[in-house]
Amino acid sequence: MGSELIRTRALTKYYDGVLGLADLTVTVPTGAVALVGPNGAGKSTFLRLLLGLLEPTSGSAEVLGQDVAQRGVSLRERVGYMPEHDCLIPAMSGVGFVAYMGRLSGLPKSEAFGRAHDVLQFVGLREERYRRIAEYSVGMRQRVKLAQAIVHDPALALLDEPTAGLDPTGRAEMLGLLRALAATKDRSLVLSTHLLPDVEGLCDHLLVLNGGRLLAAAPTQEILAGQSGELVIRVKGDLGRFVAALNERGVTTRAARHEVRVDRPAGGERVLFEAAATAECQIRYLGPATRSIEELFLQMVPGGTGSEEAA
């Protein structure tokens, strides 16, 4: 797989005069990509444009090196899609539905059923695969949606709010499945979510959307590092005494339970080690502070939130 997953040029979509996505120009590398923003930010519009399910008002998009407008049908054989809203057929069994979706993705019948059994075992529905989908719980329905998205072993999986409606246990289990997918060789995924804790520890590239406009696109750690100049320090010893020693030297501190954040002192790191010696502490970790994705989101998006009650 090449290093370029998605490339868009001035990609724009209006719905009867209402903006869905505005002038989006971005290049996204392969790997695990987070598409974050509040509900209504344009995330689902972006995914549907990448699939060729929507026609852009203007601009263009390439996925896996192929122009979506020209190669949309063949491209969908290499891409899996887990939509936010229900796409299931209640009267079908889990295995029947997933096999059916495999056939639609170009798999021969026997291979589609074989792959359906495999992916349903992967998502934890082996025992329930012959039950009617109408009898499935919310968590089971999310799992079968994931299964149908990956049944044809796509190079790219587009996952729209995969943890929506799940309780904490179900959410943790779904994120575990996504981590396993992200670790699969030659597979990329785009995770669209407004639940920011879903992203950390999973995605290595981040796109932030709000109001249909791109606010940021870069490696996750690069964005989170920011330009604050803060340092994080963890010590062995009395943290309170260490903070007091820092304050005596004019260092601004923000202490938490197990660490302290400081502005870079004018006298350099030597000041920090002098304070540690005074407090009879040993510095165990010293490095640049990173913002959480939630902190970043709150700074970048007016009214943004990382809670499940995000609008």
C-alpha positions in Angstrom: 0.0 0.0 0.0 1.3 3.5 -0.9 1.8 6.2 1.7 -1.1 8.3 0.5 -4.5 7.3 1.6 -6.7 10.3 0.7 -6.2 13.4 -1.3 -8.8 16.1 -1.8 -8.7 19.4 -3.7 -11.2 22.1 -2.8 -13.8 19.5 -2.0 -17.1 21.2 -1.4 -20.7 20.1 -0.9 -23.9 22.1 -0.5 -27.3 20.6 0.2 -29.9 22.9 -1.4 -27.8 25.9 -0.5 -26.8 24.7 2.9 -23.1 24.1 3.5 -22.1 20.5 4.1 -18.3 20.7 3.4 -16.3 23.8 2.4 -13.2 23.9 0.2 -11.5 21.0 1.8 -7.9 20.4 0.6 -6.0 17.8 2.5 -3.6 14.9 2.0 -3.9 12.0 4.5 -1.3 9.2 4.9 -2.1 5.5 5.3 -2.7 4.2 8.8 -5.3 4.9 11.5 -6.9 8.3 11.0 -9.3 10.1 13.3 -11.9 12.4 11.8 -13.2 14.4 14.8 -15.7 17.2 15.2 -19.1 17.8 16.8 -22.3 16.4 15.3 -23.0 18.4 12.2 -19.3 19.2 11.5 -19.4 17.5 8.1 -17.8 14.2 9.0 -20.5 12.0 7.5 -20.6 14.2 4.4 -16.9 13.8 4.0 -17.0 10.0 4.2 -19.9 9.7 1.7 -18.0 11.9 -0.7 -15.0 9.7 -0.4 -17.2 6.7 -1.2 -18.8 8.3 -4.2 -22.2 8.1 -2.6 -22.6 11.8 -2.8 -21.6 14.0 -5.8 -19.5 17.0 -4.8 -20.7 20.5 -5.6 -17.1 21.2 -6.7 -13.6 19.9 -6.1 -12.3 16.4 -6.3 -11.2 13.5 -4.1 -8.8 10.5 -4.6 -8.9 7.5 -2.3 -6.1 4.8 -2.5 -4.8 6.7 -5.6 -8.0 6.5 -7.5 -10.3 9.4 -8.5 -13.6 8.8 -6.8 -15.7 10.4 -9.6 -14.2 8.1 -12.2 -13.6 4.9 -10.3 -16.2 4.9 -7.6 -17.7 1.5 -8.2 -14.3 -0.4 -8.5 -13.0 1.6 -5.6 -15.8 0.4 -3.3 -14.5 -3.1 -3.7 -11.3 -1.9 -1.8 -13.2 0.1 0.8 -15.4 -1.0 3.7 -18.0 1.4 5.2 -19.7 1.2 8.5 -22.4 3.9 8.5 -23.5 5.8 11.6 -27.2 4.9 11.1 -28.8 1.5 10.8 -28.0 -0.3 7.6 -29.2 -3.7 8.6 -31.9 -6.0 7.3 -33.8 -7.2 10.5 -35.3 -10.4 9.0 -31.9 -11.8 8.0 -29.5 -13.7 10.2 -26.2 -12.1 11.1 -24.2 -14.5 8.9 -26.7 -14.2 6.0 -26.5 -10.4 6.1 -22.7 -10.2 6.3 -22.4 -12.8 3.4 -24.9 -10.8 1.4 -22.8 -7.7 1.9 -19.7 -9.6 0.9 -21.4 -10.6 -2.4 -22.2 -7.0 -3.1 -18.6 -6.2 -2.5 -17.6 -8.6 -5.3 -16.9 -11.9 -3.4 -18.0 -15.2 -4.8 -20.9 -16.9 -2.9 -18.8 -19.6 -1.1 -16.0 -17.1 -0.2 -18.5 -14.6 1.0 -20.1 -17.1 3.5 -16.6 -18.3 4.6 -15.5 -14.8 5.2 -18.8 -13.9 7.0 -18.2 -16.7 9.5 -14.6 -15.5 10.1 -15.4 -11.9 10.7 -18.4 -12.6 12.9 -16.1 -14.7 15.1 -13.6 -11.8 15.1 -16.3 -9.3 16.3 -17.6 -11.7 19.0 -20.8 -12.9 17.3 -19.9 -16.5 16.6 -22.6 -17.9 18.9 -25.2 -15.4 17.6 -24.5 -15.5 13.9 -27.6 -17.6 13.0 -30.0 -15.4 15.0 -32.2 -12.8 13.2 -30.8 -9.3 13.4 -34.1 -8.2 14.7 -33.2 -10.0 18.0 -29.8 -8.3 18.3 -29.0 -5.8 21.1 -27.5 -2.4 20.2 -24.0 -3.7 20.9 -24.6 -6.7 18.6 -25.9 -4.5 15.9 -22.8 -2.3 16.0 -20.7 -5.4 15.8 -22.5 -6.8 12.8 -22.2 -3.4 11.1 -18.4 -3.6 11.6 -18.4 -7.2 10.3 -20.1 -6.2 7.1 -17.6 -3.4 6.6 -14.6 -5.7 6.7 -16.0 -8.9 5.3 -14.3 -8.4 1.9 -10.9 -7.6 3.5 -10.8 -4.0 2.4 -7.6 -1.9 2.2 -9.5 0.9 3.9 -12.4 0.9 6.4 -14.4 4.0 6.9 -16.1 3.8 10.3 -18.8 6.4 11.1 -19.4 6.7 14.9 -18.7 3.0 15.6 -19.2 3.4 19.4 -22.5 5.2 19.2 -25.1 4.0 21.6 -22.7 1.6 23.4 -22.4 1.3 27.2 -18.9 1.6 28.7 -18.1 -2.1 28.4 -19.4 -2.3 24.8 -17.5 0.8 23.9 -14.2 -0.6 25.3 -14.7 -3.8 23.5 -15.4 -2.0 20.2 -12.3 0.1 20.6 -10.3 -3.1 21.2 -11.6 -4.5 17.9 -10.6 -1.3 16.1 -7.1 -1.4 17.6 -6.8 -5.0 16.2 -7.9 -3.8 12.8 -5.5 -0.8 12.9 -2.6 -3.3 13.6 -3.5 -5.4 10.6 -0.8 -5.2 7.9 -1.8 -3.2 4.8 -5.1 -2.0 6.2 -6.0 1.6 7.0 -9.0 3.0 8.8 -10.7 6.3 9.2 -12.6 6.6 12.5 -15.2 9.4 12.5 -16.3 10.3 16.0 -17.3 13.1 18.3 -16.2 11.1 21.4 -12.6 12.3 21.8 -11.4 9.6 24.2 -12.1 7.0 21.4 -9.2 8.6 19.4 -6.3 8.7 21.9 -4.1 5.6 21.7 -5.7 4.4 18.5 -5.2 6.9 15.7 -1.8 8.3 14.5 -3.2 11.0 12.3 -5.9 13.6 13.1 -8.4 15.7 11.1 -10.5 18.2 12.9 -13.7 19.5 11.3 -16.2 22.0 12.4 -19.0 23.7 10.5 -17.9 21.8 7.3 -14.4 23.4 7.5 -11.1 21.8 8.2 -9.4 23.2 11.3 -6.4 20.9 11.5 -4.8 18.0 9.8 -1.5 16.5 11.0 0.0 13.6 12.9 -1.8 13.2 16.2 1.3 13.7 18.4 2.4 16.8 16.4 -1.0 18.4 17.0 -1.2 17.5 20.6 2.3 18.7 21.4 1.3 22.2 20.4 3.5 25.2 21.0 2.8 25.7 24.7 6.5 25.2 25.8 5.3 23.5 29.0 7.3 20.7 30.5 6.0 17.7 32.5 8.1 16.4 35.4 7.7 13.3 37.5 9.8 12.8 40.6 10.6 10.2 43.2 10.2 11.9 46.5 7.9 14.5 48.0 6.2 16.3 45.1 4.9 19.1 47.4 8.5 19.9 48.5 9.7 19.9 44.9 6.9 22.3 43.8 7.8 24.6 46.7 11.4 24.6 45.6 10.4 25.4 42.1 8.2 28.3 43.2 11.1 29.7 45.3 13.1 29.9 42.1 10.3 31.8 40.3 9.1 28.8 38.2 5.4 28.7 37.5 3.9 25.3 38.4 0.7 23.4 37.8 0.8 20.3 40.0 -1.3 17.2 39.7 -1.4 14.1 41.8 1.6 12.4 40.3 3.4 15.1 38.2 3.9 18.8 37.8 3.7 21.0 34.7 6.0 24.0 34.5 6.8 26.8 32.0 10.3 26.4 30.7 12.4 28.4 33.1 14.6 31.2 31.9 17.6 29.6 33.5 17.0 26.3 31.6 16.6 22.8 32.9 19.5 23.3 35.4 17.0 25.2 37.6 14.7 22.2 37.7 17.5 19.9 38.8 18.6 22.4 41.4 15.1 22.5 42.8 15.0 18.7 42.9 18.3 18.5 44.8 16.9 21.1 47.3 13.8 19.1 47.8 15.8 15.8 48.0 13.9 14.4 45.0 15.0 12.5 42.0 13.6 13.5 38.5 12.4 10.4 36.9 10.8 12.0 33.8 11.2 15.3 32.1 9.6 16.0 28.7 7.4 18.3 26.7 3.7 18.5 27.8 1.1 17.3 25.3 -2.5 18.4 25.3 -5.3 15.8 25.3 -7.5 15.7 22.2 -10.3 17.0 24.4 -8.2 20.1 25.4 -7.2 20.6 21.8 -10.8 20.4 20.7 -12.1 22.8 23.3 -9.4 25.3 22.2 -10.1 25.0 18.5 -13.8 24.6 18.3 -16.0 27.2 19.9 -18.5 25.3 22.1 -16.7 22.0 21.4 -16.9 19.2 23.8 -15.6 15.7 24.2 -18.6 14.4 26.1 -21.2 12.0 24.8 -23.8 14.7 25.0 -22.0 16.7 22.3 -24.5 18.3 19.9 
